[in-house]
Amino acid sequence: MNDKIRIYDCEQGTQEWLKLRLGKFTSSKIGDLMGSGRNGSIFSKTGISYIYSIASERNIADWVKDEENLSFWFERTGVSSYAMKYGSENESFARDAYEEYFDLSVSQVGLVERKDIPFYADSPDGLVYGDDYLGALEIKCPYNPAIHLEYCSIDAPDKLLKIEPKYYWQCYSRLLITGADWCDFVSFDMYQKSDLHRLRLYPDKKAFNQILERIYLANKEVNRILGTPEEVKMKESMLKN
């Protein structure tokens, strides 16, 4: 990784990890920012809701920032479901299968940031360090078997964009933040014959510029909501790279 990257080696899902993510837009929900509203607004209703949730995190009172009070904050704002729990519990099995099938070693990290892009972070499902490359993983373990089978039909980025646009943007966001040479979108279901499917995505400047522009606009909107001075310093050149 280059010197623009900062890595935090904490365990994902812990309070330390949650604290690091506070107030930052992340790859897992970047797709919420990519759509525009029906009335011509910059962001969709889902995107606006996400922006307000990030604004609320940057608006946390100082007295809340101790461990006990933060725990209550995370309880209030956390979202969980059985399908999400299933996916999380099976992620390690998917990672093991991936390593075995492709003869690769996967490293786990907590959070990755780009020092030159404010309030923006990513939590990879794994990183693959090669002699002359860096790979990243985005693992999905669908609870519904039919969804996994549909994912197995995805053989190109454009098809991923059509079927699951949020995962398309998540993968490209991961590539942007980590500086990886590729990101494997992996679907895993140990209960099916075709238990693991991989789609490899490569860096795409057009996708990167689209993401950077939305992050920039979303941060400006957070500043407007909070009435804070302009804090976002994203050079125009970044949008042209």
Secondary structure as the mmCIF struct_conf table of DSSP 4:
data_model
#
loop_
_struct_conf.conf_type_id
_struct_conf.id
_struct_conf.beg_label_comp_id
_struct_conf.beg_label_asym_id
_struct_conf.beg_label_seq_id
_struct_conf.end_label_comp_id
_struct_conf.end_label_asym_id
_struct_conf.end_label_seq_id
TURN_TY1_P TURN_TY1_P1 ASP A 3 LYS A 4
STRN STRN1 ILE A 5 TYR A 8
TURN_TY1_P TURN_TY1_P2 GLN A 12 GLY A 13
BEND BEND1 THR A 14 THR A 14
HELX_RH_AL_P HELX_RH_AL_P1 GLN A 15 ARG A 21
TURN_TY1_P TURN_TY1_P3 LEU A 22 GLY A 23
STRN STRN2 PHE A 25 THR A 26
HELX_RH_3T_P HELX_RH_3T_P1 SER A 27 LEU A 33
BEND BEND2 MET A 34 MET A 34
HELX_LH_PP_P HELX_LH_PP_P1 GLY A 35 GLY A 37
TURN_TY1_P TURN_TY1_P4 ARG A 38 ASN A 39
BEND BEND3 GLY A 40 GLY A 40
BEND BEND4 ILE A 42 PHE A 43
HELX_RH_AL_P HELX_RH_AL_P2 LYS A 45 ARG A 58
TURN_TY1_P TURN_TY1_P5 ASN A 59 ASN A 59
HELX_RH_3T_P HELX_RH_3T_P2 ASP A 62 LYS A 65
BEND BEND5 ASP A 66 ASP A 66
HELX_RH_AL_P HELX_RH_AL_P3 GLU A 67 THR A 77
HELX_RH_AL_P HELX_RH_AL_P4 TYR A 82 PHE A 102
TURN_TY1_P TURN_TY1_P6 ASP A 103 ASP A 103
STRN STRN3 SER A 107 SER A 107
BEND BEND6 GLY A 110 GLY A 110
STRN STRN4 LEU A 111 ARG A 114
TURN_TY1_P TURN_TY1_P7 LYS A 115 ASP A 116
BEND BEND7 ILE A 117 ILE A 117
TURN_TY1_P TURN_TY1_P8 PRO A 118 PHE A 119
STRN STRN5 TYR A 120 ASP A 122
BEND BEND8 ASP A 125 ASP A 125
STRN STRN6 GLY A 126 TYR A 129
BEND BEND9 ASP A 131 ASP A 132
STRN STRN7 LEU A 134 LYS A 140
BEND BEND10 TYR A 143 ASN A 144
HELX_RH_AL_P HELX_RH_AL_P5 PRO A 145 TYR A 151
TURN_TY1_P TURN_TY1_P9 CYS A 152 SER A 153
BEND BEND11 ALA A 156 ALA A 156
HELX_RH_AL_P HELX_RH_AL_P6 PRO A 157 ILE A 163
HELX_RH_AL_P HELX_RH_AL_P7 PRO A 165 THR A 178
BEND BEND12 ASP A 181 ASP A 181
STRN STRN8 TRP A 182 PHE A 188
TURN_TY1_P TURN_TY1_P10 MET A 190 TYR A 191
BEND BEND13 GLN A 192 SER A 194
STRN STRN9 LEU A 196 LEU A 201
HELX_RH_AL_P HELX_RH_AL_P8 LYS A 205 LEU A 226
TURN_TY1_P TURN_TY1_P11 GLY A 227 GLY A 227
HELX_LH_PP_P HELX_LH_PP_P2 THR A 228 GLU A 230
HELX_RH_3T_P HELX_RH_3T_P3 GLU A 236 LYS A 240
#
